Amino acid sequence: MRAIRITRTGGPDVLELAEIERPAPGPGEILVRNQAIGLNFIDTYHRTGLYPVKLPTGLGMEGAGEVVEVGEGVDRFAVGDQAAYASGPIGAYAEFHVVKAGRAVKPPAGVGAGVAAACLLKGMTAEFLLRRCFPVQAGQTILVHAAAGGVGSILVQWAKALGATVIGTVGSAEKAARVRELGGDHVILYRDQDVAAEVRRITGGAGVPVAYDSVGAATFEATLGSLARRGMFVSYGNASGPAPAILPGRLSQLGSLFLTRPTLFDYVATTEELDASAAALFGVIAKGQVRIDIGQTFPLAEAKAAHEALEGRQTVGASLLIP
Ligand SMILES: NC(=O)c1ccc[n+]([C@@H]2O[C@H](COP(=O)([O-])OP(=O)(O)OC[C@H]3O[C@@H](n4cnc5c(N)ncnc54)[C@H](OP(=O)(O)O)[C@@H]3O)[C@@H](O)[C@H]2O)c1
């Protein structure tokens, strides 16, 4: 089968299209013939080595397609079912991928492989961030960085469905228009504007009770400066590089702030949590509260161009690789 492999960490150039043996499912596993593969920023962290991987390796955490083989003891899926997965093992950038049956879900009728692969990882992330990490209440004003991105565009729509007022930050005027279309109430161009000052202006000086920050290094101080007393700083990504170290005393000086650095995989650690998170996501999609925006699609062989676009801030919404 065709698969993207890396033998060393580095820039997009390290991504190589290879012909490798098609894997077989072991006990409790399923073999999925990928019809669509989700591109996620975490794939770039694996590629660069920011998140350590054992080399050589495939890449990619998310995909959807048809179950073509089931291993011993699997009763959650049968051959011919549709399956979507988003929590490892790495290696989804391939025509086929083996995952544990208990780490995959069946997308509901009406959700095709493209939408499933575009939404599962990013949408379950939005689910745990808004409902469990910091449960957003109707009437709250919240800050979402990189609001036109894959996770960001789902966060904006879902937060609106929860009754929140959403302030989104973006890197360009085109992305600002996109966030407004998604329902964002206020948009800040964080490359040009003072984010904390804008947030204070919008909130009448109070600041926000929660800020979802996936940008990391570049927005860290602005996020700290945007929070209300006892506000929650949710640092969940490193698109511009990892967030810096902070002394606990600073959180006190800035208003008894909370800081958390969550990862999806601790919020969908069990099959029950995975099923509940995916069901909540498919629920808001079915109600039309969240529309999955597939901004761009690349052939699997063009994974390098896909990574360049994602890291070059050229993408909006979700991106797919098609095997
Ligand atoms: N903790 C978790 O469990 C978890 C799960 C999923 C995703 N994440 C994180 O969520 C974030 C979004 O993931 P995604 O896959 O949906 O990606 P994405 O948001 O579609 O792409 C990243 C966006 O970040 C913004 N950005 C700001 N500074 C950047 C820089 N220096 N380089 C590149 N991008 C920059 C860009 O938007 P602008 O042009 O508007 O600035 C870019 O489009 C990532 O940080 C990812 O690691 C975390």
The ligand as an SDF file (V2000), in Angstrom:
LIG
                    3D

 48 52  0  0  0  0  0  0  0  0999 V2000
   -4.5370   19.7850   23.0790 N   0  0  0  0  0  0  0  0  0  0  0  0
   -5.2030   19.0520   22.2250 C   0  0  0  0  0  0  0  0  0  0  0  0
   -5.7220   18.0000   22.5730 O   0  0  0  0  0  0  0  0  0  0  0  0
   -5.3380   19.4850   20.8070 C   0  0  0  0  0  0  0  0  0  0  0  0
   -6.1430   18.7690   19.9220 C   0  0  0  0  0  0  0  0  0  0  0  0
   -6.2740   19.2310   18.6160 C   0  0  0  0  0  0  0  0  0  0  0  0
   -5.6010   20.3800   18.2080 C   0  0  0  0  0  0  0  0  0  0  0  0
   -4.7950   21.0230   19.0970 N   0  0  0  0  0  0  0  0  0  0  0  0
   -4.0930   22.2570   18.7120 C   0  0  0  0  0  0  0  0  0  0  0  0
   -5.0310   23.1330   18.1770 O   0  0  0  0  0  0  0  0  0  0  0  0
   -4.4030   23.9610   17.2160 C   0  0  0  0  0  0  0  0  0  0  0  0
   -5.2020   23.9590   15.9580 C   0  0  0  0  0  0  0  0  0  0  0  0
   -5.0460   22.7200   15.2920 O   0  0  0  0  0  0  0  0  0  0  0  0
   -5.5970   22.5630   13.8160 P   0  0  0  0  0  0  0  0  0  0  0  0
   -5.1210   21.2410   13.3330 O   0  0  0  0  0  0  0  0  0  0  0  0
   -7.0410   22.8630   13.8130 O   0  0  0  0  0  0  0  0  0  0  0  0
   -4.7880   23.6920   13.0240 O   0  0  0  0  0  0  0  0  0  0  0  0
   -5.3320   25.1000   12.4340 P   0  0  0  0  0  0  0  0  0  0  0  0
   -5.9490   25.8870   13.5310 O   0  0  0  0  0  0  0  0  0  0  0  0
   -6.1520   24.8080   11.2410 O   0  0  0  0  0  0  0  0  0  0  0  0
   -3.9970   25.7690   11.9780 O   0  0  0  0  0  0  0  0  0  0  0  0
   -3.2150   26.5060   12.8780 C   0  0  0  0  0  0  0  0  0  0  0  0
   -3.5120   28.0090   12.8280 C   0  0  0  0  0  0  0  0  0  0  0  0
   -2.7830   28.6310   13.8560 O   0  0  0  0  0  0  0  0  0  0  0  0
   -2.5600   29.9700   13.5060 C   0  0  0  0  0  0  0  0  0  0  0  0
   -1.1800   30.3670   13.7730 N   0  0  0  0  0  0  0  0  0  0  0  0
   -0.8090   31.3830   14.5670 C   0  0  0  0  0  0  0  0  0  0  0  0
    0.5080   31.5160   14.5870 N   0  0  0  0  0  0  0  0  0  0  0  0
    1.0030   30.5630   13.7730 C   0  0  0  0  0  0  0  0  0  0  0  0
    2.3280   30.2400   13.3660 C   0  0  0  0  0  0  0  0  0  0  0  0
    3.4100   30.9020   13.8060 N   0  0  0  0  0  0  0  0  0  0  0  0
    2.4810   29.2080   12.5050 N   0  0  0  0  0  0  0  0  0  0  0  0
    1.4210   28.5280   12.0450 C   0  0  0  0  0  0  0  0  0  0  0  0
    0.1430   28.8090   12.4160 N   0  0  0  0  0  0  0  0  0  0  0  0
   -0.0590   29.8400   13.2590 C   0  0  0  0  0  0  0  0  0  0  0  0
   -2.8830   30.1060   11.9970 C   0  0  0  0  0  0  0  0  0  0  0  0
   -4.1010   30.8470   11.8840 O   0  0  0  0  0  0  0  0  0  0  0  0
   -4.0200   32.4530   11.6390 P   0  0  0  0  0  0  0  0  0  0  0  0
   -3.4500   32.6400   10.2610 O   0  0  0  0  0  0  0  0  0  0  0  0
   -5.4150   32.9060   11.7840 O   0  0  0  0  0  0  0  0  0  0  0  0
   -3.1130   32.9890   12.7030 O   0  0  0  0  0  0  0  0  0  0  0  0
   -3.0640   28.6810   11.5360 C   0  0  0  0  0  0  0  0  0  0  0  0
   -3.9890   28.5710   10.4850 O   0  0  0  0  0  0  0  0  0  0  0  0
   -2.9590   23.4590   17.0930 C   0  0  0  0  0  0  0  0  0  0  0  0
   -2.1470   24.2450   17.9220 O   0  0  0  0  0  0  0  0  0  0  0  0
   -3.0690   22.0540   17.6260 C   0  0  0  0  0  0  0  0  0  0  0  0
   -1.8630   21.5850   18.1190 O   0  0  0  0  0  0  0  0  0  0  0  0
   -4.6530   20.5890   20.3800 C   0  0  0  0  0  0  0  0  0  0  0  0
  1  2  1  0
  2  3  2  0
  2  4  1  0
  4  5  1  0
  4 48  2  0
  5  6  2  0
  6  7  1  0
  7  8  2  0
  8  9  1  0
  8 48  1  0
  9 10  1  0
  9 46  1  0
 10 11  1  0
 11 12  1  0
 11 44  1  0
 12 13  1  0
 13 14  1  0
 14 15  2  0
 14 16  1  0
 14 17  1  0
 17 18  1  0
 18 19  2  0
 18 20  1  0
 18 21  1  0
 21 22  1  0
 22 23  1  0
 23 24  1  0
 23 42  1  0
 24 25  1  0
 25 26  1  0
 25 36  1  0
 26 27  1  0
 26 35  1  0
 27 28  2  0
 28 29  1  0
 29 30  1  0
 29 35  2  0
 30 31  1  0
 30 32  2  0
 32 33  1  0
 33 34  2  0
 34 35  1  0
 36 37  1  0
 36 42  1  0
 37 38  1  0
 38 39  2  0
 38 40  1  0
 38 41  1  0
 42 43  1  0
 44 45  1  0
 44 46  1  0
 46 47  1  0
M  CHG  2   8   1  16  -1
M  END
$$$$
